[in-house]
């Protein structure tokens, strides 16, 4: 079971270094959305963030009693082994469904077997107005490895962002789901008649990333190239360097935007449970997209971090799992705004470092 969120009562004593930079620079302040400017001028902005984060968690607790946010499919006994954590489950209404159901493992002594299911622990996410789209999912397990690759094929996804290591603190967080050696090809065992073949075409280490090109073929069809972007410097339930997170987001968007496809599928994002680190990545990426579109009518008076975390909590449980991750969202957005001020001489400021096209498809 993934650790439950504990409502926070502690507040850091002072503003962050980035906040102090922003407050001392009229140029940066001129770029700040109204909600961010108001937050930074508060004596102790962290108190507001703690209150807002606890309110978001309270709202999710209430949603758990709402039939609209049912997880009844994931809770079926025959699906229990397909979830890494029993308390991080996809909502019924936006869960990803396998187009070709896979065979369920017998879960009762008297079970005869032969029952198939379309269940995978994965959720469709969408930012306001469809400005961003993702599939948020858990780290694959041996029992779900073929389902994971089948989902990627069926959804026409070409980029996987992995935000965890295989082992952290001596515990398995994600089972390896790609070939270990460049040039190696493997056939993934399936139980639904599909033939899934994987080949590791390349692997490049450039800390804190590992970039892999994986060849994926299903059922003898023309192979596809799947880019696998693994971020290795983000501990479970913790935070990473905000600059590294922004670099990761830039690289993910560069890859997704370079796809020469009419309708590319959403990027697949996962950590271990598919909620804390996954949610933080998606929230920051979506906020940067919104900042790029402020001239198109987005309300600058609303706290978009709070709003987007709340929105994604209605699409997958526990997105942005800890207070530290919640604050990281603000730090990363503020850092990008400060960086934008440094290049303000350009004709147009872009908070995303690559043009937005395929990622929005």
Residue, then its C-alpha position, 0 to 999 in steps of 0.5 A: x500500500x502506498x503511504x497515505x497523505x498526512x495533513x501538514x501542520x508545519x510551515x517553513x519559516x521563510x521565503x525561498x531563494x527564488x521567492x526572494x529573487x522574484x520580490x527583488x526584481x520588478x522585471x520578474x514581478x511584471x511577468x508574474x500572474x496576479x495570483x502568484x504575485x499576491x502569494x509572494x507578497x504574503x508574510x508567510x506564503x507557506x501557510x497559505x500553501x499548507x492550507x490549500x494542500x490540506x483543502x485539496x486532500x479534504x476535497x478528495x476524501x469527500x470525492x471518495x464518497x461520490x459515485x462519480x469517482x468510483x473505483x469499482x472496476x479496480x476493486x474487483x477481486x480478480x483485478x487486485x494483482x494488477x495494481x502495485x498498491x491497493x489504495x492507488x486505483x484508477x477511477x472507472x470513468x477515465x480508466x484506460x481500457x485494453x482494446x484486446x482484453x488479457x487473461x485474468x490470473x485465477x484468484x480463487x481456489x475454485x476458479x476455472x480460469x478463462x476469464x478476460x479483462x480490459x483492466x490496467x491501472x492507468x488513467x487518462x489525464x487532460x489539462x484545461x481545455x485539452x491543453x495537455x494530455x497524458x496517461x498516468x500509470x503505475x510502474x509495471x509489474x511482471x504480471x502487467x508488463x504485456x498489458x503495459x506495452x499493449x496499452x502503449x501500442x493501442x493508444x499510439x503513444x511514442x514517449x514514456x516518461x519514467x520518474x522512478x528507479x527500479x529500486x529505491x531504499x532497498x525496495x522494488x519500485x518498478x520492474x524492468x520492462x525493457x531489454x537490458x542490453x542494446x541490440x537485444x530483442x525479446x518476445x514478451x509473454x502474453x495470454x491473449x494471442x498477441x505477439x509483442x516484440x521489444x528491442x533496445x536500439x540505443x541507451x544514452x546516459x546523461x545525468x540525471x536522465x537515461x534516454x532509450x530508444x525501444x523498438x516495439x512491434x505487435x502482432x507482426x505489424x510494422x515496428x514503432x520507435x518508443x522513446x523512453x526518458x528515465x529521470x533518476x534523481x527523484x526519491x519516492x515521496x520526496x522532491x527533486x531539483x526544480x531546475x532538473x524538473x524543468x529540464x526534464x519537461x523541456x526534453x519530454x516536450x522536445x521529443x513529443x513535439x518532434x513526432x511526425x504523426x497526425x494524431x500522436x497518442x499522449x505521453x505515458x508518465x509513471x513513477x511507482x504508484x503513478x500519483x506523487x511524482x507523476x502528478x507533479x510532472x503533469x501539473x508543472x507541465x500543464x501550468x507552463x502550457x497555461x502560461x504560454x496561453x495567457x493571452x488567450x483568455x486564461x484567468x490570471x487571478x486564479x491560483x493555477x497550481x491549486x486549480x490544476x492539482x485539484x483538477x488532476x485529483x478528480x482524474x486520478x487519486x493522490x496526484x501530487x502526493x506530498x506537501x513538498x511536491x506541492x511546493x515544488x510545483x510553485x518553485x518550478x513555475x517561479x524558476x521558469x518565470x525568472x528564466x523567462x525574464x532573462x530572455x525577455x528581449x526576445x519577441x515572444x516569451x515561451x515558458x515551454x522551450x519547444x513549440x506546442x503541437x503534437x503534445x496537444x493532439 
